[in-house]
Amino acid sequence: MDWTEPIPALFLFILMIYFVLKLGTIWNKSSQNLPPGPRPLPLIGNLHIMDLKRPHRTMLKLSKQYGPIFSIQMGPRKTVVLAGYETVKEALVNQADAFADRPIVPLFQGLAQDFGIVLSNGENWKVMRRFAVSTLRDYGMGKRSIEDRIVEECSVLIKKFESYEGNPFETTTIMNAAVANIIVALLLDKRFDYEDPTYIRLLKLVNENIRLAVSFSVTLYNMFPALGFLLGACKTIKQNRDELFAFINATFIKHLRDLDENDQRSFIDSFLIQQQEEEKKKKTNAYFHNENLKAVVANLFGAGVETTSTTLRWGLLLMMKYPEIQIKVQEEIAKVVGSSQPRIEHRTKMPYTDAVVHEIQRFANIAPTNLPHATTTDVTLNGYFIPKGTYIIPLLSSVLHDESQWEKPHKFYPEHFLNSEGKFVKRDAFMPFSAGRRACLGETLAKMELFLFFTSLLQKFTFQLPPGISQEDLDLTPAIGLTTSPMPHQLCALPRF
């Protein structure tokens, strides 16, 4: 298409005027003190100054110039960024209700349609989140039964690592598969082999969407959704979503055939029972319908895989980067656990290992911009007026690397979580799971998985870089995506016994 032709040019001009007027309606309705920020250009806003591959880096720089609360404009959309522990805590914790919504974003709306948990709002979000938390607990989240499942999966993962006989290999698919089997156990009451083609495909769908979600095409689509027909990444994301939904749909149909109210075995079983209860009562405001089921299962599957597996991959990479820390972890495991299987009960007796796991999460910073929030009402934060419906970015990167909260914020330093006596200490600014109303509902499960997988692997293996690569050569620059995973790399898992 020739964009110099008058019709497309006129279309873009009308689009620009529409969004400018719409934006002005929200931001000019009050004469109160609005957050400062860089001057936007017509149509593109502040797009020209943003590092679109790693926007959190630009936001961190802008926070130094404009303070912990500032505004930027991405196309026609005004966004308020919150930086630093004190500011993020004030918003997400102290004024939790006012910052509890998700914003109306074209990509979100197209994918979720306000169903599920992660991207929904209002009563649907409350009902689905409450059901998910209580049901996952019923099936063992945070309890001994799911711990046993994790331990079993650790054994399978160890055998897989052993099969490489100390030769270099890439861990992304393997680690994703191992971690995903834990949430699959809760959702479907089954596990998949790591080589199962259907399983590999499902994991690829999730990973590809996470990578594409921050692409320039998606950024442009969210700014100007009318251009969506030109943007391939958005089409790919939707196709991947549809393929994942088709699998979930086929799965719950199978569960429906064998459904027994007195023998519920999985999250999907419990949801279908609730669905039947609503149908019996003929509720007009039903929430337990198929669209919500597909969205909730997809939410839990995606969230239950990506963050934990990415953190574990960072952990092994950092152990290769800092072998002296790896040795100290192994020595503590040998002292406390010996040759027995690590269990959650050992964590309180292993302060250094616990500190290392926490520092991996802090340093890895895998969700630097958090998922966006939106204000549910007009609100004043630290003297600044923020209108209802404003797009909010609680910059988790600025919290986990806050120079006022961490002694060595930009270094990998497990002593952040140890006192002078070597005992583990909690830190208020440790927010890898976010905070407030939208905090990760699987936090207890993720913490259990991280400790058990990490200690089980460090007990059995010493992790080293492939021949020819030194610690100095090892690049800790994160890959580009909605979550910041390590760059593709190989490692060698050398058996310790």
Secondary structure, DSSP 8 states (H G I E B T S, - for coil): --TTSHHHHHHHHHHHHHHHHHHHHHHTS--S--------BTTTBTGGG--SSSHHHHHHHHHHHH-SEEEEEETTEEEEEE-SHHHHHIIIIITGGGG-B----HHHHHHHTT-SSTT--HHHHHHHHHHHHHHHHHTTTTSHHHHHHHHHHHHHHHHHHHTTTT--EE-HHHHHHHHHHHHHHHHHS----TT-HHHHHHHHHHHHHHHHTTSHHHHHHHH-GGGGGG-HHHHHHHHHHHHHHHHHHHHHHHHHHT--TTS--SHHHHHHHHHHHHHHHT-TT---SHHHHHHHHHHHHHHHHHHHHHHHHHHHHHHHH-HHHHHHHHHHHHHHTTTS---GGGGGG-HHHHHHHHHHHHHH-SSTT-S-EE-SS-EEETTEEE-TT-EEEE-HHHHHT-TTT-SSTTS--GGGGB-TTS-B---TT--TT--GGGS-TTHHHHHHHHHHHHHHHHHHEEEE--TT--TTT----B-SSSS--B-S-EEEEEE--
